Amino acid sequence: MENNNANPFSRKILTEDVLKEWQNLLDEGAQILGVPAGLITRVDEKEIEILLSSKTEGNPYPADFTSKYPDSGWYCEYTLKSRGLNLIPNAFKDPEWKDNSAAVGLHIISYVGMPIERPDGGQFGTVCFLDNKENPHNDLHIKLVKQISDLRADQQAGRIKMRLAIRKQLTPEQRTQVILSEGRLGRGHRGHGEGPDCAGPGEDCRRHGRGAPRAGREIN
């Protein structure tokens, strides 16, 4: 079920307007869902990376972090393999995820994500939102994630005004909250230092030269 073929859409190929639009979607999505982290990941042959990470307070995930693929242990890997919605309200209450290093090491216990397809039908990666508290997510949240995942990884994606589509699903109060928060999000910072130790399995992190993590940490 995996697609380990070379992914032609690298950070260098994706245009700045595409990356900026995706970054805005992550920032707004995380704000709407009330979670500390939103990610767009990219899978390429034997590697998976965090392409973009939301600029939200308390986000422990740095952009550009990479891990081996498959067998990364990331929540996102299951999303790619299942090719559909992956919802984990509380990893500690789920036998499959209770020992996951993201839950144990980072206390990132809730996950909702969907795969993103390339124009050729291959797998680009995932969009996901993660929380440090139990979060079952409602139908609106899931609909928002599905809309973002429909972006497709081509250069036209930056021209698709997904933010307007997302806002149509919100109540007036929620739209106001997002609009008021945009200025803060643009100036926000995750608060990472250089070479954060948040990342993935110790061996994988060192292998990719991302700094020395604490034992047993998992990226997602």
N, C-alpha and C positions, 0 to 999 in steps of 0.2 A: 504493500500500500504506500510505501514511501517513494518519493521522487527525489533522487539524489543527483539528477542531471544538473549540469552547469546552469546557473541562473544568470542570464545576460543583463539583468537590471541591477547593476552595482551602484554604489553611491555616486560614482563618477558619471554614470550614464544618466541617472535620474536628474532632471533639471532642477534648478533651485526653486522654481515656482511650485513644482510638485512636492519637494521636500518641505517647503514652507507651509503649503496647504495641509499636508499630513501632520506636521508639527502642531498647527493650529487645531486640527481635529482632535489630536491626542490631549492637548491642553484643555480644550473645552469639554471633551468627553470625560476626562478625569474629574473636572469641576462639577459637571452635571451628576455623575455617578457618586460623587463624594468619596473618592478613593485617592490614595497617595500616588498611585503609579498607573500610567498608561504606556504601552509599548507597541511599536511595530517591529517585528522581527523579520529577518531575511535568511532563508536557507539556501546554501550553495554547495552542492556535492557533499563533502564530508564535514561541513561546518555550518553552524547556525550563529547568527549575530543579532544583537540589538541594533537595528538601524536607527531608530528614533526613540527617545524616552521623554515623557511629559515633563515639563518644567513646573512641577508642583511640589509643594512643601512636603517633606518626609519621604520623597521618592528615593529608594536605595539603589536604583538601577542606573548605571551609566551607559550612555550610548557608546557604540563601538565594541562593547564586550562580546567576545566570541567563545564558543565551546565546540567540542566535537559533535558530530551528528552522523548517525543516530547515537543513542545511549547517552544523551546529554543529561537526562534526569529532569529536564525542564517541563513544566506544565505545558508549554507550547508544543513540545514534541508530540504529546498525546493528541493535541488539537490537530496537528498536521496529519498524523496517522489516521485519526478518525474522520478527517475531512468534513467536520461539522462543528456545531456548537459544543464547547467544553465549559461546563459550569460546575465549579467546586465551591459551595457555600462556606464550608469549614473543613479544611484538610484534616484537622485533628479528630473530626468525627467520621472520617472516611478511611476505612482500612487500607485502601489503595494509596492514600496520600499522607497518612498520619506521620510517617517517618521521613517525608520529603525534606530535604535540607533547606529549601526555601521557607518551609513552615517552622522547622526546628531552629534554624540559624537566624533567619530574618523576621520570624513571626509573620510572614506573608502567608495567610491561611485561606484567603478567598481569591478565586480566579474566575474570570469569564473571558472567553476568547473565541475567535473564529479564524479559519484559514483565509488567506488572500491568494487568489489565483493570478497567474500571468495571462497575457492575452492569448498565448498558445495553449492554455489549459493546464500548464504545469504549475507547480506550487511556487509561489513567491515567498510566502512566510505567513505570519499571523498578525492580527491586531488583538490586543488583550488589555484588560484592566485588572489590577490586583489591589487587595485590601489587607490591612493588618488586623482586621476584626471580621467576625462572621458576617457574611453578606449574601443573602439568597438572590438578590437582584430581582427586580420586577419586570413585567413584560415590556415596559418602556425602555428599560436599560438594555434588555436583550435585543430589542428592535434597533436601538441606536448602534450597538456593536455590529449587527448584521448589515446595517446600511454602510458603515465605514468599511466593512470587509468587502463590499461590492465595488470598491474603488477601482480595482484592477491596477496592475503595475505597468501602466503605459504613460506616455507623456501627456495624454489628454486628461489624466487624472487630476492634474493641478487646475484644470479649467472647470471641473465639475464642482458646482457650488453645493457641496454636501452640507456645509454648515447651515445653509438655509433650510435644507430638507430636515436636518436634525431639529432645528428650532421650531418647525411646524408641529413637532410631536410634543412640544413643551407647553406647560401652562404659562399664562402671562407672568406669574411670579417667578417661575424658573427662568424664563427668557430674560427678565430683568436682572436676576442674579448673575447670569452668564455675562450679560453686557457690562454690568458693573465690575465684574471680576477680570475682564480682558486686560485692562490696564495693569492690574497687579500681576497677571500671568506673564505679560510681556516683560516685566521687570524682575520676575521671580527667578529663583535659582534653587537647584536641588540641595545645595549645601554639601556637595561632595568635596573632599580634598583631592589632592593628586594621588593617583594610584589607589583607589578605594579598595578595601578588602572585602567588599560585599559579595563578591562574585560567585563563582560556581565551585565545583569540586576542586579541592586543592591542587591535584595534579594537573587538571585541565587548565586552570587559571595560570599556573606557573608556565605551562607549556606554551600558552599564548602570550606570555610576557605582560600580563596585566597587573602585576603586583602580587604580593604574597597574601593570600586570604587566610582567614581563620579556618580551623579544621571544621569540615562538615558543612560549609556554607554552600548553598545552591542558588543560582541566579533566579530561576523561576520554574 
